[in-house]
């Protein structure tokens, strides 16, 4: 069975499709369109004109026959169950119905691989979910080329979901469908023949279907050095099935064996995995909000002459990165006071081919439909067959091949755009990336996501600007480096230098002896210390702190929690957290041991800074080393043992305090999470209501579009019938005059203008106002009598110019047998009368 789904503008597409269907295709065709429930259906009649297949309305319990077309009646839901057609009243109110999805879902469940779905012109996204189900069940899914559809929303939505096997114009789809079914049948026959053959040779590895997908992903990882295991299995499966269809393979295991023997196929499969769907200023509402709210805010926050940084993740061929650069230039043009600012855009993608195209900056002529003509003229140079991006915009963007899963991120960003990329990742990878994005952004930076993406469980890290356009501000909650899962490839750990070199200080030459002396004293006699902010980031270093702090391996990170010596890391973190919570005083941590056994001890002092105002809210961490007490053998119960016991007790108390703090923090986070979850549910409910209202309006609009198409076809038929009638009347060479019930002129033929002086403007004039050559003063009385008695009148009337006419007056009857006037015909019998006169004379 083949389900043909269409909506607005779908009548022409259905006619194009069915006109190309051969009479012996062996398939059943079910037509579903968004119909107005209050109007008489005409779809079956209109489709019957273009196809030799019998077309009829579907009925409940009907067993469909091959080589026939069945059309859904209005105000019903059509499904398939047990091979029979089932009709039922709509379960959803008008405006929320998805009849195409419903039919496709039932076919996928009932028919499995024998189901085929075809999506044609229409608005909205009805049919996308059904095609996914058909594809998942092993069936075939097709869609009309969006460029050839009168309304491209439905086919474009299905194509974007990745569930469409074949995309072609409507008139080419029948041939492509039959070819695909023939290839599938041939592959199935070959698979059955192979299954009946002898067993494989001993030692040959045979993969089952459950192990085929991980095996294929492993082959890709080994060949292309990129790990796709965190992609959604459905995404991977669809791309693999496409390549299997090309090679006519029936099982994933067979395709895995092909990959082992053919490295070139691994390259082709990897390119198939990279989905590059983009265009200039895609989703205009999002770009409008970016221009009106986000960029002005970022410009206001920036220091004069500074450079903003942006990262476009998954840039594909560069349209989105260049769109952002153009938007920034437009924002600067509207705010001349920020002319000194600039923007550096980092655009990255996994596909090297896409990056090469993006760097070239050349795009086909069709981009003229994606943007305003003024922007096209201002930022592009026309070429022979397309447009080249201007040098000013090109220099704002730095393209790089980058794997967001494995490679280190760009940091200190003011704006990060990751649109329609995470929908292809599983939930675990999405949870890893969002804290990474928060870490990459500066406080108050903006995050752009796709229309189907959200921050999910990372709601505490981002504040939504607009849920509709999926734009978020980075919240004030900082993300520590230790809590972020950095996607860094394993690297050898760098060896720690034996002695840390002193940090060179750039001092302004001073001519004052006192300043030089104070600087020398500070360098020589002041203790080693660091100044950290509330997040633990080191902002100032005094003295040599190499024994207590060391840079962590990997990307440079100046956070004290990461740099602290492992022996003092936990105590330092607990004290720092306690001090920031109290917001006053200082904490002493005496006698900390760095590298046991050691001859020195470390006294750690943390002081909360209130003055001067420039240091307010920061913490000064001071390191002081002192000699450890000499150890000698003492009897049990000595003072040394008592001190050790006291140290242990103090450690237990610290651990207990830390546990209590962690418990309290966990409870607070849990409460905050529940509140956010509740708020999220409320917003989601409101969003669903708004979406429902939008879908209702859109559905009614589609029904009206469908009805308008049918009525337009009827009007064309009526216009043609009127032309036929007019030509018929003129070809009879009989003068005819049509009068309405008031005996006013309704219509006339050309021949009567020689007898009655009529012009087109005389339509609607009464009969008594007309001048004629007829010598027939009783004409009005006879017409009135015919209209009253419905009797037929016929007389021979002469004219003033010597002609003779047979005048017939008959009632005008409609198809419903209603009298609505009279018809007067005048037949020229002048020649007959002359002949009669000659015969009588003879």
PyMOL commands that set and color helices and strands:
alter all, ss='L'
color gray80, all
select helices_A, chain A and resi 10-19+43-48+99-114+128-136+146-148+153-160+170-195+209-224+233-247+252-261+263-273+284-301+319-334+336-338+352-360+365-369+373-379+391-394+422-424+427-440+456-461+481-483+513-525+560-563+566-582+613-615+639-731+750-754+760-762+767-769+779-789+830-841
alter helices_A, ss='H'
color red, helices_A
select strands_A, chain A and resi 2-6+28-33+54-57+68-71+77-81+84-88+116-119+140-144+166-168+307-313+342-349+362-364+380-382+386-389+397-401+413-418+441-449+462-466+471-474+528-532+538-542+586-592+600-608+619-627+735-739+745-748+793-798+804-813+819-828
alter strands_A, ss='S'
color yellow, strands_A
deselect
rebuild
show_as cartoon
